[in-house]
Amino acid sequence: MIRVGFRWLERGSCRHPQVMTIKGGSLCPVDFPALVGVIEHPSRGTFLFDTGYDPAFIKATEPFPERLYRWTTPVEIGAGEQWQAWLARHAIDESQLAGLIVSHFHGDHVAGAARLAQLPMYCARAGLDALRSGSRFARVRHGLLAALVPQAMDAQARFFEDAAERPLPSAFAPFTHGRDLLGDGSLLAVELPGHCAGHWGLAFVTKDGQPVLLCGDAVWSGAAIAQNRPPPRVTTALMGDTARYRATLAQLHHAHCHNSELAILPSHCPASAARLRGSDAG
Ligand SMILES: [Zn+2]
């Protein structure tokens, strides 16, 4: 695979009782950072994997019923999470941004999508369809805020489902194939079903030779993968499909147990992010 630069950076956070995210967890609220992948391709520019939180999230959750989302998931978006401030803090050159890769359309993953409205948006057709269908209330119940992704962006969509399938290196087993987003084998989208409609991860190898699987919200923590411990059924059934969720988790658990070099990074797990930074320039 063509190797890419990679950083895994926080942009805002939210609070959930831990028990919602892992069986047997505590009732205490825990902070979950929203992590954004900054992927530097050697010749095609910089791609973001998700956007984390953005002040646009506050605006989108002002009206009812969208406000329910913010009530049930209190969000922390600091001054440093403003778009320009966040780019500057991490020395990301906005003119080099070449596309947005969307794991899924939950509000905490696409809150900043409008900042990238002119760029290609790599995403699942099933996810975008879900964002555009159903009542406002039903969408909020599923964690979807259609206002965060301007309708004009639909014309920029490059669907995972339409990309050519390519084999993955053995380091990603039992995941064997991915969808080749750029046509050069550098970034392969891997379907990780169950969390919600159109939920995908991203496989690549960093400049240092580290294989990485960004797994979005397939789990909330690396510990859940290591222990094959899903959230309670009530959480997974609310937004997705429990049987498919658990089958995906079992695959991630298998990958974790059999590929010691593979970094599997959930979008809200600070411990996994810290471990990666420990072994990588991060
Ligand atoms: Zn999600």
Boltz pocket constraint, residues with backbone or C-beta under 6 A from the ligand:
constraints:
  - pocket:
      binder: B
      contacts: [[A, 104], [A, 106], [A, 143], [A, 195], [A, 196], [A, 217]]
      max_distance: 6.0
